[in-house]
Amino acid sequence: MKIALVGNQNSGKSTLFNQLTGMNQKIGNWPGVTLEQKTGIIIGTQHEIIDLPGIYSLSSYSLEEKISKDFLLKNKIDLIINVVDVTSIERGLYLTTQLMDLDIKVIVALNMVDRLKQHGMTLNTQKLRNMLETDICMISALKGNGIKELINLISNSHIHKFNKIKIFPRNVEEIIFNLENRLNQTKNKRFYAVEMLINNKTNLKFITNKIENLYKMDITEVIITFRYEFINKICKECITKTNTKTNITLILDKLFLNKYLAIPIFVVIMFLMYFLSIGIVGNLTNEFSKNIFDNINSYTINLLINLGVSDWIVSLICDGIIIGVGSILSFLPQIIMLFTCISILETTGYMSRITFVLDKIFIKLGLSGKVLIPLIIGTGCSVPAIMSTKIMEKEYDRKVSSIITPFIPCSAKLPIIALFTSYFYHDNYAVIATSFYFIAILIIIIISLIIKKISNQKITSTYITELPEYRFPNLKLTFKNVYDRVKEFIKKAGTVIFLSSIITWFLLSFSTKFEYCTNIEKSILAFIGQKLSWFFYPIVGVNSWQVAVSAIQGLIAKEQVVSSLEIISGLSNDAKNISEIFSNGSPFAFFDKASSYAFITFNLFSLPCFAALATLKKELNNTKIFMIMIIFQTLIAWAFSSSIFNILKFFTR
Amino acid sequence: MKLSELKVNQSARILKVDILDSNLKIHILEMGMTKGTTIKILNIAPLGDPISIAIRGYELAIRKEDANHILVEVIS
């Protein structure tokens, strides 16, 4: 069987998907768009289940709604599992009744039943089952309750018959029936007919006129209002409200949305997040992890020399691979901390409050407050961040936010920040490191304003969004989120960085005549770097081919900048110790406060890595805009970092 | 009265969603703002816009510009 999992945003759909499939998941893309599509096999069965994006209706207001609708209409789906958050059942059932207009059997999974009591509600499931005329299962996806029963229902679903329920008044149902008979489609006729009525096309006026006059509403309003009337009737029959306990969300909102405190709280939370990841965790673990890799390195050298392995292999393994990959893996603790913080912001419900608090600022930039979500996710990685722009309804918002997202320093750029600031700004390490995020915000504002000016169209961004209830961060869910991202990071270190380190070592250890040489000044990479070093002269104040090749390698992956710096300094002198990268004798000894700050700035705001560029190109779907953006971004980074260098140089003289 | 003119904690009943952009109108109606629905203003963002309302058992945020086109009658 092929099963579609459909439900509102925040309905716990993804949690249920994880419960149903366990580790048996495949992550791909929806055709034509950069939106994650998860498929899996339900535990203990052969049934394939597809996790559709979180949606409120099938009316294609947002891209996610359109993708979901097209998927349900154009594929052969045997069954829909509709997740409904029982605490906001009215809105959830709107989608349910829409799904029931399709020619696909629907099983309703009522989620978060454990929270009913807290909301002072009791639910008569038998009555609900009778009124919806379909199978219902009470579950708590988070706690794993009711999952077995749900799988049983799924496996036996072919036995049960399902009826199309007529939810509208008879005169409206007659119109729908009439329309159905005029349609060419053979399947999902009722859905198409209702959709035509909602869209209120003028060529239907001769049919709808009478009804519109009778109810004093246009046909769009008639359809949506009567759908909700039916839901009201269900809720009246099946739900009894007892006294409600004080709602935690209301209390927390008094604080987090407070007129005077909201913005300071936001700034403090963001600051804490980076301070914790880069500052505290960084300081605690930097020395420790560096020592580990230094030890591994010297141990390997001894071992290989004792084994009588030739010099160049020792150099390849130790100077190339271990230093290259190790310098990245040593930042793992910071990256785990950062992804944990982002995941907590997302799952607690605070992320949508941030968009609510700051939306007004974005009106001025012609954008929606939801732009903040990709920006915050982008501090982790640009690729999922660009993908998350799908939550915005307007194409303009999606495009602009995918353009500005790569300017936010991602976790791969974090090693660059950490490496330089911890050495040159030892006392104000965390403050200086955090300052880069504020520069990023400044650049983003400037770029948004420029795009708004040149795009020259009347922008009508909107902001209509659900503010979900606050939830306590769920340990299991957070762990899964962080695990997925960290796995990606390690995979990258083991593949891309591994290969790049070997190539870097090769280009540094062989001369232009392809002879092995230990003087890297004569290496192929030095030759290439010398041709390009002029570009970096205004940023670091020195003509250094080493700086040029390191910065350019950032295109492969931003972590590679640090790897390359380490490999070059390691091969240049006997310093095998990472902390000696800026000491006398190293080609990077010329770095000082001004040039290190400027060099970080350039790396943060120049082109993102290839993976992010590929996602961006797909997202923009316009080669011309993409190319302009690439050139534009490099120029901005260059102009910005060289001005910073010269200004700082002037003041520190 | 307009939805945008209500104060925090005021309750009202929706009379009409009077929005020209048909896609936006459908979206707002589908989020539950049909005629006769009771709503209550929960929060106004610190910068004065957007506002959030309790509707059909959940909290919905909407900009004042859109709330300007939603007509309501005050209950309390």
Interface residues (C-beta under 8 A of the other chain):
Chain A: Y56 S57 S59 Y61 T87 S88 I89 E90 R91 Y94 I198 N199 N200 M217 T220 E221 I224 T225 Y228 T249 L250 D253 L257 N258 K259 Y260 A262 I263 S352 F356 V357 L358 D359 K360 I361 I363 G369 E393 T460 T462 Y463 I464 T465 E466 L467 P468 E469
Chain B: V17 D21 S22 N23 L24 K25 I26 H27 I28 L29 E30 M31 G32 T34 K35 G36 T37 L42 N43 I44 A45 P46 L47 G48 D49 P50 S52 R56 G57 Y58 E59 L60 A61 I62 R63 D66
